[in-house]
Amino acid sequence: MAKKVAKPKAPTKTQVMADLAEATGMSKKEVSAVLEALTENIRKALNDKTLGAFTIPGLLKITKKFVPKRPAQKNVFNHLKGVYEDREEKPASTKVRVTALKALKDMV
């Protein structure tokens, strides 16, 4: 029987902080402060009172979209089951979409 090879895992938050601190020559506290500031900027940009888009140049574009509520429907044909069903009402929600930009796509 063949031995199982462990899949590489995604780096943890601590590992990311340590790698960034080493690459930039900053302390871990300074890197943490930069990431907190980035998080705050994203929160402000995606606030209810704003347009709802934030871009990390060359890497990501984060957008939000309001999805209105969907009313309940009766006797809707379900193509998978081949029967008519009733659909429940869905409340309004906000979706967040993250799009990879060219520089990130070129990395992969």
Secondary structure, DSSP 8 states (H G I E B T S, - for coil): ------------HHHHHHHHHHHHT--HHHHHHHHHHHHHHHHHHTSTTS--EEEETTTEEEEEEEE--B--EEEEEETTTTEEEEE--B--EEEEEEEE-HHHHHH-
